[in-house]
Amino acid sequence: MINIIVELAKYFIIIFMSVYTVSCFSIFVQKEEKDEKRVLLRQNVLMFVIHFIAYAVIFLKTGDQRVLYFYLAQVVYFIGVIILYNIIYPNVSRLIVNNMCMLLCVGFIMIARLSFTSAVKQFIFAVLGSAFGLVVPVIIRKMKSLTNLTYFYAGAGFVALAVVAVFAVDSGGAQLGFNIAGFGIQPSEFVKILFVFFVASSLQNNTSFKQIVITTAVAAAHVLILVLSTDLGAALIFFVVYLVMLYVASRKALYAAAGIGAGSVAAVIGYRLFAHIKVRVAAWKDPFEAYNDGGYQVAQSLFAIGTGSWFGMGLFQGSPELIPVRETDFIFSAIAEELGLIFALCLILICVSCYVMFLNIAMEVHNQFYKLVALGLGTCYIFQVFLTVGGVTKFIPSTGVTLPLVSYGGSSLLSTMIMIGIIQGLYIIREDEEKEELTRERRKNHGMGRNANGKAQKTKRKFEEVPKQRTR
């Protein structure tokens, strides 16, 4: 009987996940605020239904009473996050909030299925991250000096990475971070935020050749330290983020081309210098031939994805325990095996919809510093998703990075939630910019002796429509 319930549950989960994913994009064509709110509410309902079905299956398969308490704690957490964002920040992106909760929900489900202890730790970090996420928008709005702390960002990031390179313990051939009280801390996850702020601050008003050379030298120092620590996934993220921000700030394709060329040369040199890279490239080229020499992870990942096919095996019906580092780097493979490729593809599309909203605020905000920050954080987020999914599907060599908000990992979770908090803060700044525009327009019309009901009133109506668009 339980097996029948599990089998039916996977189809319901896939259907509800598909409907949720469609709504992530259908919301962009909604013209009325009430229609948007209806779609957003439907997303909340779908998430809680998926969450309930999945944890009902986990409880039936394990019989562990702790699962029930853990499920109820998560329900309270999700309701709290949604309500608090609605009360404290009514004009931020509701779609980003919903997607954040959905990705966390999927992560909790899969990690709880794999390791209950790890799921509890992940939940603790999620609560902590939400606390930061609710405070960060206020900091972004109030601290006007953030645009001028160029070398503070660079210095703090450089020191943090240097400490890791010298003192961090080796993990899978790379020096990533430290273990404190049973929790792993990976400083590079937070330094990438400082790095984005540094580049944005450095290039916001000055894109002269001299300034670009200085900024490039500092950025290269960050990447070099990560390479020496053999944290190649993070190094690649920093490199790509810098290239994108440099191109957008300068609008010169030559700089981007030069960066790609230099990166290609560095990749060849790194391949020849580090045995760690050679193993991963060999595993990427043919994981089955290199099965006993580094290809085991990718091979098991491909087996899991192939076994799951479109509809998956169902929770507890597969063998994700055979996948190495299944809770972190290869959690996408575990999801694909038990919940199916359709569900996994929906997960990717939800990440893409988050990226669209990151780009949306990057295009809307007027301040060049905040525009570059939004672009840099968005690039950082979506490129990390690409590296994770590409590595487990053998599209690219595995880089050892996690799937944001889904994979187990406190540092990755906290940094991503801080990034989302920053983006939400930028939505508030954009609202402030709209108010300033309205005030200037009113003063201008008043000074010209015109009736404020003319163009100023028209501008006011335009401003009043903006929050409706940004609730997406």
N, C-alpha and C positions, 0 to 999 in steps of 0.2 A: 504493500500500500504506500509506504514512504517513497519507494522508487517511482511510483506513478506520479505522486505529488511533485517530486523533484523534476521529473520529465516535463510535466505540464508547466511548472514554475518557470523553467528556462524560456519557454515560448512566450509566456506573459511578460517576462522581463525584457525580452527582445522587442516585443511589440510596443511596450510602454517607452522603452529607450528610443525607439525609432520615432515615435510621436514627439517625444521631448526634443530630439535633434531637429526635426522638421520645424518645430516652433522657434528654435534658435534663429532661424533664417527668415521664417515667415513674419516675424515681428518687425522686420525692417520695412515691410510694405504696409504696415498698419498706419492709417491716417488719423484715426481718432484715439485720444488718450484712453478712453474706456475700453477700446479694443485691445490696446497694448496691455492694460492692467489685466484683462481677461486672459490673455496669453501667458502673462507672467504668473498669474495664480494657477493656471493649468499646469505650468511647469512645476510649481511647488507640490501640487497634488501628485503628479506623476512620480516625482522624486521620492516622496514618502511612501507611495505604493510599492515602487521598486525596492526600497529599503525594507519595508515590512515583509515582502515576499522572500527576499534573499535571507533575512535573518530568521524567518520561520523555517526555511530549509536548513540553515545552519544548526538551529536548535533541534530539529527533528533528527538530523544526522549525528549530532554529538550528544544530545541529552544533557548538555552542560547548563545548569541553572545560571551560571555567570553570563551566558550569552543574552539572556533576557534582560538582566540588569544593564548590561553594556548597551543593548539596543535602546532601552528607555533613556539612558544617559545621552545617547546620540540624538534621539528625538528632541529632547529638551534643548540640546546644544543647537541643532539646526533651527528650531523655532525661535530660540533666543537671538541667533545671528540675523535671521530674516527680519524679526520685529525691531531689533535695535537699529539696523541700517535704515529701516523705514522711518523710525522716529527721529534718529539723530541726523541722518543725511537723506532727506526726502528727494533730493535732486541728483543723486549719483546714479550710476548705471545699475538698474535692477537686474539686467541680463547678466552682467558680470557676477553679481552676488549669487544669482541662481546657479550659474555655471560653476562657480567656486564650490557651492554646496554639493552640486551633483558630482563633481570630480572627487571631492572628499568622500562622499557617500560610496562611490565605486571603490575607492581605495580602502575604506573601512571594511567593506564587504569582503574584498579579496584577501586583504591581510588577515582578517579574522578567520577566514577559511584556512589560511596557511599557517598562521601562528597567532593564537589569542593574546599571548604576552606582548608580541610586537604591535598588535592592533591597539592594545591599551596604551602603550607608549606613544603611538601615533596620535591617539585621541588627546592625550595630554598636550602634545605639541600643537595640535589643532586649536585647542582652547587658548593656549598661550598666544598662538599666532593671530587668532581672532581679536584678542585683547589689543595686540599691537596694531592690527588692521583697523580697529575702530579709533585709535589714537592718531595714527599717522596722517590721515587727511587734515586734521586740525593743525598738526605741525607744518605740513606742506603749505597750508593757507596762511598761517600766522608768521612763519619765519621767512621774511623777505631776504634775509642775508644768505639764503641757500645758494643764490646765484653767484656769490662772490667768494665761495670757499674752495676755489679751484685746487690749490695745492694742499689744502687739508685733506680733501678726498684722495688725492694722489699719494700723499705721505702715509695716511692711515692704511690705505690698501696695500701699499708697498711693504710696510712694516708687518702687517698681518700675514701676507704671503711669505715673507722672508722667515718669520718665526715658524711657519709650517714647514718650509723647506729644510730648516735646520733641525727642528725638534720633533716633528710629527712621526708617528709610527708608520711602518710600511704596511700597505693593505692592497693585496692583489697586484703588487709590482709598482704601486704609486704611493706617494706620501700625501695623504689627503687631509688628515686632521688629528683630533685627540679624543680620547674617551674620558668623560667626566661623570662619575657617579652612575656608570652604566649607560650613559647616553653619549652617542658619537656627535662631535661638533666638527663641522667642515667649514672653516673660515672662508674659503673661496666662494661659497654660495652667497655670502653677504658682501664680499669684496666686489662682486660683479655689479652690485647696486652702486657702490661707491665709484666704481669705474665708469659707469654710465653718467653719473653726476659730474665726474671730473671732465669727461670729454665734452659734455653739454656746456659746462661752465667755461671751458677753455675755448670752445669754438662758437659760442653764442653771438659774439659781436665782432670777432676778428678771425678771418680766414686767410690772412696773408701767408705767404710762403714760410716766413720765419716762424709764425705761430704754429703752423701745421707741422713743421719740423720738430719743434719743441714738444708738441702734443704727441706726435708719433713716437718720439724717443721715450717718453714716459710710458705710453701704451705698450711699446715693445719691451720695456723693462718688466712690466706686469706679466706679459706673455712668456718672456724668457724664464722668469722664476717658476712659473707653472710648468714649463717644459722641463726644467731641471728637477722639479719635483715629480716628473713623469705623470702629472695630472693633465693628460693631453686633451681630455674632453673639455675641461674648463678652459684650457688654452685656446682651443678652437672656437669656443663660444666668445671669448674676449676678442679674438682676432676678427671674427665675422661682424660682431656688434660694432667694433671700431670702424671697419670699412664702410658699413652702411651709414653710420652717423657722419663719417667724414664726407662721404659722397653727397649726402643730403645737405650738409652744412655748406660745403664749398660749391656744389653743383658742377664739379669737374670730373669727367669720366676718367681722365688721365690718372688721377690719384687712385681711383678704385682699381684701374688696370695694373698700376705699379704695385699696389698692395697684393693683388691676386698673384702677380708674378713672383713677388718676394715670398709670399706664403707657399707657393708651389715649390720654390727652391728649398725653403726651410723644411717642408714635408719630406723631400728627398733626403736631405741631410739627417733629419730625425730618424728616418727609416734605417739609415746606415749606422747611426750611432746607438740606437736603443733596441736591445733584443726584445723588449716588451712590445714594441711596435711591430717588429717582424713577425712575432707570434700571432698578433691580431690580424695582420694582413694575410698571413697564410691561412688562418681560420676563415677569413672572409672569402678568399679565393676558392677554397675547397674544404669546408669544415669536416667532411667525412674522411678525406685523405689525411687531414691533420687531427683526427678524432682524439688520439692519445697525446697530442702535443698542442693543446690550446683550442682545438676545434670542438671539444665536447660541449661547451656552453651553447654555441650557435647551432650545433647539430640537434641538441635536445630541444632548443627553442623551435626549430623548424619542424621537428617531429610533433611537438605540442600543437603548433598552429595547424599543421596538416591534419592531425587527429581531430581537432575541434571542428574543422570545416566551417560551414556557414552558421550552423545553429548551436554548436558547442555540445559538449558531453553532459552538461548540467553540473551544478555545484556538487562537489564530492564524488563526481562520477569519473573524473579524469585522474591523471597522475602528475600534477604540476610539481610534486615534491622531487621529481627526477630532474627538474630544471635547476641549474645552479643559480645562486643569488636571485631566486624567483621573487622575493619580496621587494627587491630594489631595482637593479638594472633590467631584469627580465620579467617584470610583472605583467607587461603587455602580452607576453607569450602565455602566461598562466590564465589571463583573462580570455584570450582568444581560444584556448583549449576548452575551458569549462563554460564560457558564456557565448562563444561563437564569434566568427569573423564579422557578422553583421553588427553585433554589439560593439566589437573592437573598432570598427570603422565609424560607428556613431560617436565613440569616445574621441576619435581623432577630429571629427567634425565639430564637436563641442569645443575642443581646444582651438580650432580655427576660428570659430565664432568669437571666442575671447580675444584672439589676435585682431579680428576685425574691429572690435570695440577699442582696443589699444590704438589702432590706426585712426579710428574715428576721432578720438580726443586729440591725437597728434595733429590732425588736419584742422580741428576746430579752434584749439587754443592759439592765441596770438603771440604770446611771449615766446621768443625763440628758444630760450633755455628750456622751458617746460615742453615745448614742442619736441626738442631733441631728446629730452628725458623720456617722454612717452614713446617715441620711436625706438630708442635704445632698449628700454625695458620690454617692449613688444617683440623686438627682434630677438632679444635674449630668451624670452619665453618660447616663441614658436620654433626657434632653432634648436633649443633643447628638446622639444617634442620630436622634431625631425631626427635628431641624433639618436634618441632612444628607440623610436619605432624603426628607423632605418637600420640600426645595429642589430636588433632582434630578428629582423626579417631578411638579413643578409643583403640589404640594399647597399649599405656602406659598412666598413669595418666597425666593430663594436668600440665605443668610446668610454663606456663605463659611467654614463650619466643617467640620472633617474627621470621618470616621467612626472612632471610637476603636479603636485597635489594628490597624486595617485600612488606613487611608489612610497615604500617605507623609507623614512629618513627625516629626522627632525630638522636638520639645517636646511635641507631643500624645501621642506614644508614651510618653515618660518620665513625664509627669504622670499618665497613665492607669494605668501600672504602679505608680506610687507610691500612687495611690488604692486600687488592689487590695491593695497591701501594708498599707495602713492598715486596710482592712476585715478582712484576715486577722489583723491585730493585735487587732482588736476581738473576733474569735472567741476568741482566747487570753484576753482580759480577761473575756469571759463565762465561760470555764472557771474562771478565778480566782474569780469571783463565786460560782459553784456550790460551789467548795471552801470558801469562807468561810461560805456558808449551812450546809453540812454541819458545819463546825467549831462554829458557833454552836448548831446543833441538838444536837450531842453534849454541849456544855457545859451547855446548858439541861437536858437529860435527866439528866446527871450531878448537877447541882445539886439537882434534884428527887428524887434518890435512885432514879431509875428505871433499869431495865436498858437498857443501850445497844443491845441487840438489838431493842428495841421500835420506837418511831417513828424513832429515829436510823438504825437499820438500813434501815428503809423508805426514808428520805431518801437513804441511801447508794446503794441500788439505783436510785433515780431519777436520782441524779447520774451513776452509771455508764452509764446509758442515753443521757445527753445527748451525749457525744462521738460515739456512733453516728449520732445524728441530724445532728450538725453536719458529719460527713464529707461530706455532700452538697454 
